[in-house]
């Protein structure tokens, strides 16, 4: 798991834990460590069908952004094809929603 500093937010990259190591709290500890390494809002992109991953991130305080904002963030912070944008979601931590709450609601 790692982060990439970018203007306005910090996307988390490659958030994976080996299958045999899952359910031991490793992912949560890594995520917590990354949250402490930056003052900017954190964004996580994942497959929309990875419901278990979305649930894990929500448990750690991340929230899904609106669909319109989702597509804009995927284009701005990730280099992926349109088809992948259609099948992906972005979650953000509270630092994103605090200053952007009105924008997120209005989209």
mmCIF file of the C-alpha atoms, coordinates in Angstrom:
data_MODEL
# 
_entry.id   MODEL 
# 
loop_
_atom_site.group_PDB 
_atom_site.id 
_atom_site.type_symbol 
_atom_site.label_atom_id 
_atom_site.label_alt_id 
_atom_site.label_comp_id 
_atom_site.label_asym_id 
_atom_site.label_entity_id 
_atom_site.label_seq_id 
_atom_site.pdbx_PDB_ins_code 
_atom_site.Cartn_x 
_atom_site.Cartn_y 
_atom_site.Cartn_z 
_atom_site.occupancy 
_atom_site.B_iso_or_equiv 
_atom_site.pdbx_formal_charge 
_atom_site.auth_seq_id 
_atom_site.auth_comp_id 
_atom_site.auth_asym_id 
_atom_site.auth_atom_id 
_atom_site.pdbx_PDB_model_num 
ATOM 1   C CA . UNK A 1 1   ? 0.000   0.000   0.000   1.00 0.00 ? 1   UNK A CA 1 
ATOM 2   C CA . UNK A 1 2   ? 1.316   3.428   -0.840  1.00 0.00 ? 2   UNK A CA 1 
ATOM 3   C CA . UNK A 1 3   ? 0.308   6.997   -1.484  1.00 0.00 ? 3   UNK A CA 1 
ATOM 4   C CA . UNK A 1 4   ? 0.949   9.427   -4.300  1.00 0.00 ? 4   UNK A CA 1 
ATOM 5   C CA . UNK A 1 5   ? 0.962   13.070  -3.357  1.00 0.00 ? 5   UNK A CA 1 
ATOM 6   C CA . UNK A 1 6   ? -1.098  15.152  -5.776  1.00 0.00 ? 6   UNK A CA 1 
ATOM 7   C CA . UNK A 1 7   ? -2.564  18.619  -5.732  1.00 0.00 ? 7   UNK A CA 1 
ATOM 8   C CA . UNK A 1 8   ? -5.737  18.717  -3.658  1.00 0.00 ? 8   UNK A CA 1 
ATOM 9   C CA . UNK A 1 9   ? -5.749  15.098  -2.487  1.00 0.00 ? 9   UNK A CA 1 
ATOM 10  C CA . UNK A 1 10  ? -3.583  12.039  -1.934  1.00 0.00 ? 10  UNK A CA 1 
ATOM 11  C CA . UNK A 1 11  ? -4.682  8.878   -3.744  1.00 0.00 ? 11  UNK A CA 1 
ATOM 12  C CA . UNK A 1 12  ? -3.841  5.563   -2.107  1.00 0.00 ? 12  UNK A CA 1 
ATOM 13  C CA . UNK A 1 13  ? -2.190  3.203   -4.557  1.00 0.00 ? 13  UNK A CA 1 
ATOM 14  C CA . UNK A 1 14  ? -2.070  -0.583  -4.591  1.00 0.00 ? 14  UNK A CA 1 
ATOM 15  C CA . UNK A 1 15  ? -3.989  -1.335  -1.402  1.00 0.00 ? 15  UNK A CA 1 
ATOM 16  C CA . UNK A 1 16  ? -3.533  -5.083  -1.182  1.00 0.00 ? 16  UNK A CA 1 
ATOM 17  C CA . UNK A 1 17  ? -2.914  -7.640  1.544   1.00 0.00 ? 17  UNK A CA 1 
ATOM 18  C CA . UNK A 1 18  ? -1.920  -11.221 0.777   1.00 0.00 ? 18  UNK A CA 1 
ATOM 19  C CA . UNK A 1 19  ? -4.937  -13.513 1.010   1.00 0.00 ? 19  UNK A CA 1 
ATOM 20  C CA . UNK A 1 20  ? -3.364  -15.651 3.747   1.00 0.00 ? 20  UNK A CA 1 
ATOM 21  C CA . UNK A 1 21  ? -2.740  -12.493 5.809   1.00 0.00 ? 21  UNK A CA 1 
ATOM 22  C CA . UNK A 1 22  ? -6.284  -11.079 5.554   1.00 0.00 ? 22  UNK A CA 1 
ATOM 23  C CA . UNK A 1 23  ? -8.470  -10.736 8.647   1.00 0.00 ? 23  UNK A CA 1 
ATOM 24  C CA . UNK A 1 24  ? -5.489  -9.957  10.884  1.00 0.00 ? 24  UNK A CA 1 
ATOM 25  C CA . UNK A 1 25  ? -5.881  -6.167  10.879  1.00 0.00 ? 25  UNK A CA 1 
ATOM 26  C CA . UNK A 1 26  ? -2.915  -5.556  8.594   1.00 0.00 ? 26  UNK A CA 1 
ATOM 27  C CA . UNK A 1 27  ? -4.898  -3.538  6.038   1.00 0.00 ? 27  UNK A CA 1 
ATOM 28  C CA . UNK A 1 28  ? -6.401  -1.341  8.730   1.00 0.00 ? 28  UNK A CA 1 
ATOM 29  C CA . UNK A 1 29  ? -2.986  -0.700  10.265  1.00 0.00 ? 29  UNK A CA 1 
ATOM 30  C CA . UNK A 1 30  ? -1.501  0.196   6.886   1.00 0.00 ? 30  UNK A CA 1 
ATOM 31  C CA . UNK A 1 31  ? -4.425  2.500   6.148   1.00 0.00 ? 31  UNK A CA 1 
ATOM 32  C CA . UNK A 1 32  ? -4.097  4.168   9.541   1.00 0.00 ? 32  UNK A CA 1 
ATOM 33  C CA . UNK A 1 33  ? -0.387  4.692   8.965   1.00 0.00 ? 33  UNK A CA 1 
ATOM 34  C CA . UNK A 1 34  ? -1.019  6.318   5.578   1.00 0.00 ? 34  UNK A CA 1 
ATOM 35  C CA . UNK A 1 35  ? -3.631  8.632   7.097   1.00 0.00 ? 35  UNK A CA 1 
ATOM 36  C CA . UNK A 1 36  ? -0.982  9.908   9.509   1.00 0.00 ? 36  UNK A CA 1 
ATOM 37  C CA . UNK A 1 37  ? 1.527   10.588  6.711   1.00 0.00 ? 37  UNK A CA 1 
ATOM 38  C CA . UNK A 1 38  ? -0.410  13.339  4.965   1.00 0.00 ? 38  UNK A CA 1 
ATOM 39  C CA . UNK A 1 39  ? -2.561  16.288  5.930   1.00 0.00 ? 39  UNK A CA 1 
ATOM 40  C CA . UNK A 1 40  ? -4.387  16.245  2.595   1.00 0.00 ? 40  UNK A CA 1 
ATOM 41  C CA . UNK A 1 41  ? -7.549  14.233  1.953   1.00 0.00 ? 41  UNK A CA 1 
ATOM 42  C CA . UNK A 1 42  ? -7.067  10.585  1.013   1.00 0.00 ? 42  UNK A CA 1 
ATOM 43  C CA . UNK A 1 43  ? -8.836  8.951   -1.934  1.00 0.00 ? 43  UNK A CA 1 
ATOM 44  C CA . UNK A 1 44  ? -9.157  5.234   -2.644  1.00 0.00 ? 44  UNK A CA 1 
ATOM 45  C CA . UNK A 1 45  ? -10.282 3.810   -5.968  1.00 0.00 ? 45  UNK A CA 1 
ATOM 46  C CA . UNK A 1 46  ? -11.566 0.250   -6.225  1.00 0.00 ? 46  UNK A CA 1 
ATOM 47  C CA . UNK A 1 47  ? -13.860 -1.923  -8.310  1.00 0.00 ? 47  UNK A CA 1 
ATOM 48  C CA . UNK A 1 48  ? -17.542 -1.191  -7.695  1.00 0.00 ? 48  UNK A CA 1 
ATOM 49  C CA . UNK A 1 49  ? -18.210 -4.947  -7.462  1.00 0.00 ? 49  UNK A CA 1 
ATOM 50  C CA . UNK A 1 50  ? -15.621 -5.345  -4.681  1.00 0.00 ? 50  UNK A CA 1 
ATOM 51  C CA . UNK A 1 51  ? -18.307 -4.832  -2.052  1.00 0.00 ? 51  UNK A CA 1 
ATOM 52  C CA . UNK A 1 52  ? -16.089 -6.365  0.637   1.00 0.00 ? 52  UNK A CA 1 
ATOM 53  C CA . UNK A 1 53  ? -13.375 -3.747  -0.082  1.00 0.00 ? 53  UNK A CA 1 
ATOM 54  C CA . UNK A 1 54  ? -15.862 -0.862  -0.046  1.00 0.00 ? 54  UNK A CA 1 
ATOM 55  C CA . UNK A 1 55  ? -17.204 -2.144  3.281   1.00 0.00 ? 55  UNK A CA 1 
ATOM 56  C CA . UNK A 1 56  ? -13.677 -2.383  4.709   1.00 0.00 ? 56  UNK A CA 1 
ATOM 57  C CA . UNK A 1 57  ? -12.860 1.204   3.719   1.00 0.00 ? 57  UNK A CA 1 
ATOM 58  C CA . UNK A 1 58  ? -16.193 2.454   5.068   1.00 0.00 ? 58  UNK A CA 1 
ATOM 59  C CA . UNK A 1 59  ? -15.425 0.709   8.365   1.00 0.00 ? 59  UNK A CA 1 
ATOM 60  C CA . UNK A 1 60  ? -12.206 2.739   8.469   1.00 0.00 ? 60  UNK A CA 1 
ATOM 61  C CA . UNK A 1 61  ? -14.077 6.041   8.008   1.00 0.00 ? 61  UNK A CA 1 
ATOM 62  C CA . UNK A 1 62  ? -14.034 6.416   4.213   1.00 0.00 ? 62  UNK A CA 1 
ATOM 63  C CA . UNK A 1 63  ? -17.214 7.272   2.298   1.00 0.00 ? 63  UNK A CA 1 
ATOM 64  C CA . UNK A 1 64  ? -18.262 6.851   -1.305  1.00 0.00 ? 64  UNK A CA 1 
ATOM 65  C CA . UNK A 1 65  ? -18.359 10.099  -3.271  1.00 0.00 ? 65  UNK A CA 1 
ATOM 66  C CA . UNK A 1 66  ? -21.273 10.950  -5.594  1.00 0.00 ? 66  UNK A CA 1 
ATOM 67  C CA . UNK A 1 67  ? -21.273 9.294   -9.036  1.00 0.00 ? 67  UNK A CA 1 
ATOM 68  C CA . UNK A 1 68  ? -20.531 12.548  -10.882 1.00 0.00 ? 68  UNK A CA 1 
ATOM 69  C CA . UNK A 1 69  ? -17.705 13.442  -8.527  1.00 0.00 ? 69  UNK A CA 1 
ATOM 70  C CA . UNK A 1 70  ? -16.527 9.828   -8.723  1.00 0.00 ? 70  UNK A CA 1 
ATOM 71  C CA . UNK A 1 71  ? -16.000 10.024  -12.497 1.00 0.00 ? 71  UNK A CA 1 
ATOM 72  C CA . UNK A 1 72  ? -14.259 13.377  -12.264 1.00 0.00 ? 72  UNK A CA 1 
ATOM 73  C CA . UNK A 1 73  ? -11.872 12.151  -9.554  1.00 0.00 ? 73  UNK A CA 1 
ATOM 74  C CA . UNK A 1 74  ? -11.071 8.966   -11.479 1.00 0.00 ? 74  UNK A CA 1 
ATOM 75  C CA . UNK A 1 75  ? -10.140 11.034  -14.519 1.00 0.00 ? 75  UNK A CA 1 
ATOM 76  C CA . UNK A 1 76  ? -8.143  13.547  -12.476 1.00 0.00 ? 76  UNK A CA 1 
ATOM 77  C CA . UNK A 1 77  ? -6.160  11.250  -10.163 1.00 0.00 ? 77  UNK A CA 1 
ATOM 78  C CA . UNK A 1 78  ? -6.005  7.946   -12.070 1.00 0.00 ? 78  UNK A CA 1 
ATOM 79  C CA . UNK A 1 79  ? -4.943  7.103   -15.612 1.00 0.00 ? 79  UNK A CA 1 
ATOM 80  C CA . UNK A 1 80  ? -7.574  4.549   -16.551 1.00 0.00 ? 80  UNK A CA 1 
ATOM 81  C CA . UNK A 1 81  ? -9.800  3.855   -19.541 1.00 0.00 ? 81  UNK A CA 1 
ATOM 82  C CA . UNK A 1 82  ? -13.451 4.863   -19.727 1.00 0.00 ? 82  UNK A CA 1 
ATOM 83  C CA . UNK A 1 83  ? -14.649 1.271   -19.266 1.00 0.00 ? 83  UNK A CA 1 
ATOM 84  C CA . UNK A 1 84  ? -12.746 0.992   -16.000 1.00 0.00 ? 84  UNK A CA 1 
ATOM 85  C CA . UNK A 1 85  ? -14.186 4.328   -14.865 1.00 0.00 ? 85  UNK A CA 1 
ATOM 86  C CA . UNK A 1 86  ? -17.648 2.839   -15.410 1.00 0.00 ? 86  UNK A CA 1 
ATOM 87  C CA . UNK A 1 87  ? -16.816 -0.077  -13.108 1.00 0.00 ? 87  UNK A CA 1 
ATOM 88  C CA . UNK A 1 88  ? -14.907 1.769   -10.381 1.00 0.00 ? 88  UNK A CA 1 
ATOM 89  C CA . UNK A 1 89  ? -15.791 3.790   -7.303  1.00 0.00 ? 89  UNK A CA 1 
ATOM 90  C CA . UNK A 1 90  ? -13.887 6.340   -5.260  1.00 0.00 ? 90  UNK A CA 1 
ATOM 91  C CA . UNK A 1 91  ? -14.009 6.588   -1.509  1.00 0.00 ? 91  UNK A CA 1 
ATOM 92  C CA . UNK A 1 92  ? -12.638 9.530   0.446   1.00 0.00 ? 92  UNK A CA 1 
ATOM 93  C CA . UNK A 1 93  ? -11.807 10.098  4.081   1.00 0.00 ? 93  UNK A CA 1 
ATOM 94  C CA . UNK A 1 94  ? -13.463 12.806  6.170   1.00 0.00 ? 94  UNK A CA 1 
ATOM 95  C CA . UNK A 1 95  ? -10.733 15.330  5.293   1.00 0.00 ? 95  UNK A CA 1 
ATOM 96  C CA . UNK A 1 96  ? -12.158 15.348  1.761   1.00 0.00 ? 96  UNK A CA 1 
ATOM 97  C CA . UNK A 1 97  ? -15.755 15.857  2.824   1.00 0.00 ? 97  UNK A CA 1 
ATOM 98  C CA . UNK A 1 98  ? -15.119 18.611  5.361   1.00 0.00 ? 98  UNK A CA 1 
ATOM 99  C CA . UNK A 1 99  ? -14.147 21.306  2.823   1.00 0.00 ? 99  UNK A CA 1 
ATOM 100 C CA . UNK A 1 100 ? -16.019 19.700  -0.103  1.00 0.00 ? 100 UNK A CA 1 
ATOM 101 C CA . UNK A 1 101 ? -19.270 18.679  1.606   1.00 0.00 ? 101 UNK A CA 1 
ATOM 102 C CA . UNK A 1 102 ? -21.398 21.173  -0.303  1.00 0.00 ? 102 UNK A CA 1 
ATOM 103 C CA . UNK A 1 103 ? -19.833 20.215  -3.637  1.00 0.00 ? 103 UNK A CA 1 
ATOM 104 C CA . UNK A 1 104 ? -20.255 16.516  -2.960  1.00 0.00 ? 104 UNK A CA 1 
ATOM 105 C CA . UNK A 1 105 ? -23.920 16.965  -2.066  1.00 0.00 ? 105 UNK A CA 1 
ATOM 106 C CA . UNK A 1 106 ? -24.670 19.213  -5.043  1.00 0.00 ? 106 UNK A CA 1 
ATOM 107 C CA . UNK A 1 107 ? -23.226 16.812  -7.600  1.00 0.00 ? 107 UNK A CA 1 
# 
